[in-house]
Amino acid sequence: MAQGIPQSMQTTEDSWTVQARSDGRWRAVSGMYRERGEALERLEWYRVHAPRSVSYRLARVTTTVTTTVETV
């Protein structure tokens, strides 16, 4: 890497959460899970144990981090 020329890297990470809908608005009702399978297990739990009048869905949150390094 030449001195003074910034180099950038991007990394992307997905997290999963369960959202519930009541009164027309979606809200997160679980924590964030790194593994989709864990979030699916939680979603199934809500569908079995929570009120049937509430809708549930799985939401993916994608985070992109840009790291810029400059040699000085």
MOPAC internal coordinates of N, CA, C and O (Angstrom, degrees):
PM7 1SCF
backbone

  N    0.0000 0     0.00 0     0.00 0    0    0    0
  C    1.4407 1     0.00 0     0.00 0    1    0    0
  C    1.5241 1   107.75 1     0.00 0    2    1    0
  O    1.2310 1   120.38 1   -51.34 1    3    2    1
  N    1.3211 1   116.88 1   128.66 1    3    2    1
  C    1.4589 1   122.14 1   179.38 1    5    3    2
  C    1.5206 1   109.82 1   -71.28 1    6    5    3
  O    1.2310 1   121.33 1   -35.63 1    7    6    5
  N    1.3231 1   115.06 1   144.37 1    7    6    5
  C    1.4597 1   119.52 1  -178.48 1    9    7    6
  C    1.5294 1   110.62 1   -64.62 1   10    9    7
  O    1.2310 1   121.03 1   -44.23 1   11   10    9
  N    1.3258 1   115.63 1   135.77 1   11   10    9
  C    1.4563 1   121.33 1   176.16 1   13   11   10
  C    1.5206 1   115.17 1    85.83 1   14   13   11
  O    1.2310 1   119.43 1   172.54 1   15   14   13
  N    1.3239 1   118.70 1    -7.46 1   15   14   13
  C    1.4674 1   121.07 1   179.56 1   17   15   14
  C    1.5345 1   108.24 1   -99.72 1   18   17   15
  O    1.2310 1   119.93 1   -66.14 1   19   18   17
  N    1.3290 1   117.73 1   113.86 1   19   18   17
  C    1.4672 1   119.95 1  -178.48 1   21   19   18
  C    1.5269 1   112.00 1   -66.46 1   22   21   19
  O    1.2310 1   120.95 1   -37.23 1   23   22   21
  N    1.3077 1   115.78 1   142.77 1   23   22   21
  C    1.4574 1   123.18 1   175.10 1   25   23   22
  C    1.5255 1   107.37 1  -116.80 1   26   25   23
  O    1.2310 1   120.44 1   -47.77 1   27   26   25
  N    1.3193 1   116.77 1   132.23 1   27   26   25
  C    1.4521 1   120.70 1  -178.41 1   29   27   26
  C    1.5245 1   111.05 1  -115.35 1   30   29   27
  O    1.2310 1   121.39 1   -33.34 1   31   30   29
  N    1.3273 1   114.95 1   146.66 1   31   30   29
  C    1.4624 1   122.29 1   174.92 1   33   31   30
  C    1.5202 1   107.14 1  -131.99 1   34   33   31
  O    1.2310 1   120.74 1   -35.92 1   35   34   33
  N    1.3091 1   116.20 1   144.08 1   35   34   33
  C    1.4546 1   120.54 1   175.12 1   37   35   34
  C    1.5191 1   109.37 1  -120.94 1   38   37   35
  O    1.2310 1   121.20 1   -42.88 1   39   38   37
  N    1.3185 1   115.32 1   137.12 1   39   38   37
  C    1.4574 1   121.05 1   173.07 1   41   39   38
  C    1.5207 1   108.05 1  -124.84 1   42   41   39
  O    1.2310 1   120.90 1   -33.41 1   43   42   41
  N    1.3083 1   115.88 1   146.59 1   43   42   41
  C    1.4580 1   121.78 1  -178.93 1   45   43   42
  C    1.5205 1   108.57 1  -124.40 1   46   45   43
  O    1.2310 1   121.05 1   -43.50 1   47   46   45
  N    1.3176 1   115.59 1   136.50 1   47   46   45
  C    1.4608 1   120.84 1   179.43 1   49   47   46
  C    1.5210 1   109.38 1  -134.74 1   50   49   47
  O    1.2310 1   120.85 1   -45.47 1   51   50   49
  N    1.3339 1   115.98 1   134.53 1   51   50   49
  C    1.4587 1   121.41 1   177.40 1   53   51   50
  C    1.5166 1   110.00 1  -100.99 1   54   53   51
  O    1.2310 1   120.71 1   -39.76 1   55   54   53
  N    1.3107 1   116.25 1   140.24 1   55   54   53
  C    1.4568 1   123.87 1   171.07 1   57   55   54
  C    1.5170 1   106.55 1  -127.84 1   58   57   55
  O    1.2310 1   121.07 1   -20.59 1   59   58   57
  N    1.3322 1   115.56 1   159.41 1   59   58   57
  C    1.4550 1   121.29 1  -176.54 1   61   59   58
  C    1.5076 1   110.11 1  -128.18 1   62   61   59
  O    1.2310 1   120.63 1   -33.43 1   63   62   61
  N    1.3269 1   116.40 1   146.57 1   63   62   61
  C    1.4604 1   122.04 1   176.57 1   65   63   62
  C    1.5246 1   109.02 1  -144.80 1   66   65   63
  O    1.2310 1   120.91 1   -20.30 1   67   66   65
  N    1.3103 1   115.86 1   159.70 1   67   66   65
  C    1.4586 1   121.31 1   175.10 1   69   67   66
  C    1.5208 1   107.45 1  -100.44 1   70   69   67
  O    1.2310 1   120.86 1   -46.27 1   71   70   69
  N    1.3195 1   115.96 1   133.73 1   71   70   69
  C    1.4623 1   121.75 1   177.51 1   73   71   70
  C    1.5215 1   109.37 1  -116.34 1   74   73   71
  O    1.2310 1   121.58 1   -32.65 1   75   74   73
  N    1.3312 1   114.58 1   147.35 1   75   74   73
  C    1.4633 1   121.11 1   177.75 1   77   75   74
  C    1.5202 1   108.16 1  -120.11 1   78   77   75
  O    1.2310 1   121.26 1   -33.35 1   79   78   77
  N    1.3336 1   115.19 1   146.65 1   79   78   77
  C    1.4622 1   120.29 1   179.55 1   81   79   78
  C    1.5288 1   109.51 1  -120.10 1   82   81   79
  O    1.2310 1   122.53 1   -58.19 1   83   82   81
  N    1.3075 1   112.77 1   121.81 1   83   82   81
  C    1.4592 1   120.07 1   171.28 1   85   83   82
  C    1.5178 1   105.67 1  -144.54 1   86   85   83
  O    1.2310 1   119.72 1   -27.33 1   87   86   85
  N    1.2535 1   118.14 1   152.67 1   87   86   85
  C    1.4723 1   124.97 1  -176.30 1   89   87   86
  C    1.5298 1   112.92 1    50.57 1   90   89   87
  O    1.2310 1   120.81 1  -148.92 1   91   90   89
  N    1.3396 1   116.06 1    31.08 1   91   90   89
  C    1.4591 1   120.80 1   174.61 1   93   91   90
  C    1.5124 1   116.23 1    81.40 1   94   93   91
  O    1.2310 1   119.64 1  -178.62 1   95   94   93
  N    1.3297 1   118.30 1     1.38 1   95   94   93
  C    1.4698 1   120.91 1  -178.05 1   97   95   94
  C    1.5258 1   110.33 1  -121.16 1   98   97   95
  O    1.2310 1   121.10 1   -39.68 1   99   98   97
  N    1.3399 1   115.51 1   140.32 1   99   98   97
  C    1.4616 1   121.61 1   176.60 1  101   99   98
  C    1.5208 1   108.95 1   -91.30 1  102  101   99
  O    1.2310 1   120.66 1   -44.44 1  103  102  101
  N    1.3305 1   116.33 1   135.56 1  103  102  101
  C    1.4675 1   122.13 1   178.83 1  105  103  102
  C    1.5280 1   109.21 1  -137.50 1  106  105  103
  O    1.2310 1   120.63 1   -36.06 1  107  106  105
  N    1.3260 1   116.41 1   143.94 1  107  106  105
  C    1.4646 1   120.60 1   175.54 1  109  107  106
  C    1.5277 1   108.56 1   -69.38 1  110  109  107
  O    1.2310 1   120.57 1   -47.16 1  111  110  109
  N    1.3335 1   116.52 1   132.84 1  111  110  109
  C    1.4630 1   120.97 1   179.24 1  113  111  110
  C    1.5289 1   111.75 1  -120.71 1  114  113  111
  O    1.2310 1   120.45 1  -178.50 1  115  114  113
  N    1.3112 1   116.75 1     1.50 1  115  114  113
  C    1.4620 1   120.12 1   177.65 1  117  115  114
  C    1.5192 1   108.35 1  -131.07 1  118  117  115
  O    1.2310 1   121.38 1    -8.30 1  119  118  117
  N    1.2976 1   114.97 1   171.70 1  119  118  117
  C    1.4541 1   119.39 1   172.58 1  121  119  118
  C    1.5195 1   109.88 1   -76.15 1  122  121  119
  O    1.2310 1   120.95 1     3.02 1  123  122  121
  N    1.3121 1   115.79 1  -176.98 1  123  122  121
  C    1.4583 1   121.24 1   177.58 1  125  123  122
  C    1.5265 1   108.96 1   -89.97 1  126  125  123
  O    1.2310 1   121.17 1   -41.64 1  127  126  125
  N    1.3250 1   115.36 1   138.36 1  127  126  125
  C    1.4608 1   122.14 1   179.13 1  129  127  126
  C    1.5188 1   108.61 1  -118.85 1  130  129  127
  O    1.2310 1   120.63 1   -43.20 1  131  130  129
  N    1.3246 1   116.41 1   136.80 1  131  130  129
  C    1.4634 1   119.65 1   177.00 1  133  131  130
  C    1.5172 1   111.38 1   -77.30 1  134  133  131
  O    1.2310 1   120.68 1   150.07 1  135  134  133
  N    1.3253 1   116.30 1   -29.93 1  135  134  133
  C    1.4562 1   121.24 1  -178.45 1  137  135  134
  C    1.5246 1   110.46 1  -101.94 1  138  137  135
  O    1.2310 1   120.85 1   -48.92 1  139  138  137
  N    1.3150 1   115.98 1   131.08 1  139  138  137
  C    1.4672 1   120.98 1   179.63 1  141  139  138
  C    1.5279 1   111.61 1   -60.97 1  142  141  139
  O    1.2310 1   120.53 1   142.14 1  143  142  141
  N    1.3223 1   116.59 1   -37.86 1  143  142  141
  C    1.4569 1   121.02 1  -179.49 1  145  143  142
  C    1.5213 1   112.95 1   -59.91 1  146  145  143
  O    1.2310 1   120.37 1   140.29 1  147  146  145
  N    1.3247 1   116.89 1   -39.71 1  147  146  145
  C    1.4669 1   120.70 1   177.25 1  149  147  146
  C    1.5212 1   110.71 1   -63.51 1  150  149  147
  O    1.2310 1   120.71 1   137.02 1  151  150  149
  N    1.3229 1   116.25 1   -42.98 1  151  150  149
  C    1.4693 1   120.36 1   179.77 1  153  151  150
  C    1.5299 1   110.37 1   -65.51 1  154  153  151
  O    1.2310 1   120.22 1   142.05 1  155  154  153
  N    1.3317 1   117.18 1   -37.95 1  155  154  153
  C    1.4680 1   120.36 1   177.32 1  157  155  154
  C    1.5299 1   111.46 1   -63.06 1  158  157  155
  O    1.2310 1   120.46 1   140.24 1  159  158  157
  N    1.3354 1   116.73 1   -39.76 1  159  158  157
  C    1.4654 1   120.28 1   176.38 1  161  159  158
  C    1.5224 1   110.83 1   -60.53 1  162  161  159
  O    1.2310 1   120.34 1   137.85 1  163  162  161
  N    1.3244 1   116.95 1   -42.15 1  163  162  161
  C    1.4637 1   121.25 1   179.20 1  165  163  162
  C    1.5253 1   110.32 1   -66.54 1  166  165  163
  O    1.2310 1   120.49 1   139.00 1  167  166  165
  N    1.3247 1   116.68 1   -41.00 1  167  166  165
  C    1.4647 1   120.76 1   177.95 1  169  167  166
  C    1.5295 1   110.14 1   -59.15 1  170  169  167
  O    1.2310 1   120.10 1   134.39 1  171  170  169
  N    1.3109 1   117.42 1   -45.61 1  171  170  169
  C    1.4636 1   120.79 1   178.66 1  173  171  170
  C    1.5203 1   111.31 1   -62.07 1  174  173  171
  O    1.2310 1   120.59 1   141.42 1  175  174  173
  N    1.3404 1   116.49 1   -38.58 1  175  174  173
  C    1.4603 1   119.57 1   177.53 1  177  175  174
  C    1.5255 1   110.54 1   -59.79 1  178  177  175
  O    1.2310 1   120.43 1   133.19 1  179  178  177
  N    1.3314 1   116.79 1   -46.81 1  179  178  177
  C    1.4751 1   120.25 1   178.82 1  181  179  178
  C    1.5203 1   111.17 1   -60.61 1  182  181  179
  O    1.2310 1   120.56 1   138.58 1  183  182  181
  N    1.3177 1   116.53 1   -41.42 1  183  182  181
  C    1.4691 1   119.63 1  -178.41 1  185  183  182
  C    1.5294 1   112.29 1   -64.99 1  186  185  183
  O    1.2310 1   120.08 1   151.81 1  187  186  185
  N    1.3290 1   117.46 1   -28.19 1  187  186  185
  C    1.4597 1   121.06 1   179.90 1  189  187  186
  C    1.5299 1   112.00 1   -87.58 1  190  189  187
  O    1.2310 1   119.74 1   138.75 1  191  190  189
  N    1.3375 1   118.09 1   -41.25 1  191  190  189
  C    1.4609 1   122.12 1  -169.81 1  193  191  190
  C    1.5236 1   115.79 1  -102.16 1  194  193  191
  O    1.2310 1   119.30 1   161.58 1  195  194  193
  N    1.3007 1   118.94 1   -18.42 1  195  194  193
  C    1.4635 1   121.10 1  -175.04 1  197  195  194
  C    1.5305 1   110.55 1   -93.24 1  198  197  195
  O    1.2310 1   120.06 1   -13.29 1  199  198  197
  N    1.3272 1   117.49 1   166.71 1  199  198  197
  C    1.4720 1   120.60 1  -179.60 1  201  199  198
  C    1.5284 1   111.95 1   -57.12 1  202  201  199
  O    1.2310 1   121.02 1   -42.07 1  203  202  201
  N    1.3141 1   115.65 1   137.93 1  203  202  201
  C    1.4635 1   120.69 1  -179.23 1  205  203  202
  C    1.5252 1   112.61 1   -72.58 1  206  205  203
  O    1.2310 1   120.13 1   165.72 1  207  206  205
  N    1.3052 1   117.35 1   -14.28 1  207  206  205
  C    1.4648 1   120.36 1  -179.97 1  209  207  206
  C    1.5312 1   111.86 1   -76.11 1  210  209  207
  O    1.2310 1   120.53 1   173.42 1  211  210  209
  N    1.3272 1   116.59 1    -6.58 1  211  210  209
  C    1.4686 1   121.72 1  -178.29 1  213  211  210
  C    1.5260 1   108.42 1  -106.99 1  214  213  211
  O    1.2310 1   120.36 1   -43.36 1  215  214  213
  N    1.3249 1   116.91 1   136.64 1  215  214  213
  C    1.4738 1   122.10 1   176.31 1  217  215  214
  C    1.5255 1   108.92 1   -92.60 1  218  217  215
  O    1.2310 1   120.96 1   -33.61 1  219  218  217
  N    1.3247 1   115.77 1   146.39 1  219  218  217
  C    1.4640 1   121.10 1   179.86 1  221  219  218
  C    1.5200 1   109.61 1  -127.90 1  222  221  219
  O    1.2310 1   121.34 1   -29.31 1  223  222  221
  N    1.3435 1   115.03 1   150.69 1  223  222  221
  C    1.4600 1   120.04 1   176.78 1  225  223  222
  C    1.5223 1   109.28 1  -151.33 1  226  225  223
  O    1.2310 1   121.19 1   -17.09 1  227  226  225
  N    1.3034 1   115.32 1   162.91 1  227  226  225
  C    1.4563 1   122.91 1   176.83 1  229  227  226
  C    1.5230 1   107.74 1   -98.06 1  230  229  227
  O    1.2310 1   120.48 1   -47.53 1  231  230  229
  N    1.3233 1   116.69 1   132.47 1  231  230  229
  C    1.4678 1   120.87 1   179.82 1  233  231  230
  C    1.5248 1   109.54 1  -122.39 1  234  233  231
  O    1.2310 1   121.19 1   -44.55 1  235  234  233
  N    1.3236 1   115.33 1   135.45 1  235  234  233
  C    1.4662 1   121.00 1   176.75 1  237  235  234
  C    1.5213 1   108.58 1  -101.76 1  238  237  235
  O    1.2310 1   121.10 1   -46.55 1  239  238  237
  N    1.3242 1   115.51 1   133.45 1  239  238  237
  C    1.4555 1   121.87 1   176.95 1  241  239  238
  C    1.5267 1   106.62 1  -114.10 1  242  241  239
  O    1.2310 1   120.20 1   -61.26 1  243  242  241
  N    1.3221 1   117.21 1   118.74 1  243  242  241
  C    1.4595 1   121.58 1  -179.42 1  245  243  242
  C    1.5214 1   108.91 1  -105.16 1  246  245  243
  O    1.2310 1   121.22 1   -54.17 1  247  246  245
  N    1.3194 1   115.27 1   125.83 1  247  246  245
  C    1.4596 1   121.60 1   179.93 1  249  247  246
  C    1.5221 1   108.46 1  -113.58 1  250  249  247
  O    1.2310 1   120.67 1   -51.61 1  251  250  249
  N    1.3084 1   116.33 1   128.39 1  251  250  249
  C    1.4682 1   121.51 1   176.26 1  253  251  250
  C    1.5249 1   108.00 1  -112.47 1  254  253  251
  O    1.2310 1   121.29 1   -53.54 1  255  254  253
  N    1.3259 1   115.14 1   126.46 1  255  254  253
  C    1.4570 1   121.11 1   179.38 1  257  255  254
  C    1.5217 1   107.79 1  -113.75 1  258  257  255
  O    1.2310 1   120.87 1   -51.87 1  259  258  257
  N    1.3205 1   115.95 1   128.13 1  259  258  257
  C    1.4688 1   121.81 1   175.97 1  261  259  258
  C    1.5188 1   108.65 1  -107.20 1  262  261  259
  O    1.2310 1   121.03 1   -56.13 1  263  262  261
  N    1.3247 1   115.63 1   123.87 1  263  262  261
  C    1.4558 1   121.59 1   177.53 1  265  263  262
  C    1.5185 1   107.98 1  -112.56 1  266  265  263
  O    1.2310 1   120.66 1   -54.72 1  267  266  265
  N    1.2991 1   116.34 1   125.28 1  267  266  265
  C    1.4686 1   121.08 1   179.23 1  269  267  266
  C    1.5311 1   108.02 1  -116.24 1  270  269  267
  O    1.2310 1   121.23 1   -53.32 1  271  270  269
  N    1.3293 1   115.25 1   126.68 1  271  270  269
  C    1.4543 1   121.99 1  -178.28 1  273  271  270
  C    1.5211 1   108.52 1  -119.58 1  274  273  271
  O    1.2310 1   120.90 1   -47.26 1  275  274  273
  N    1.3058 1   115.88 1   132.74 1  275  274  273
  C    1.4633 1   120.96 1   177.22 1  277  275  274
  C    1.5195 1   108.92 1  -125.07 1  278  277  275
  O    1.2310 1   120.81 1   -56.23 1  279  278  277
  N    1.3072 1   116.05 1   123.77 1  279  278  277
  C    1.4550 1   120.65 1   177.19 1  281  279  278
  C    1.5269 1   108.64 1   -79.91 1  282  281  279
  O    1.2310 1   121.08 1   -52.43 1  283  282  281
  N    1.3112 1   115.53 1   127.57 1  283  282  281
  C    1.4758 1   119.64 1   179.95 1  285  283  282
  C    1.5023 1   110.54 1  -123.62 1  286  285  283
  O    1.2310 1   120.10 1   180.00 1  287  286  285

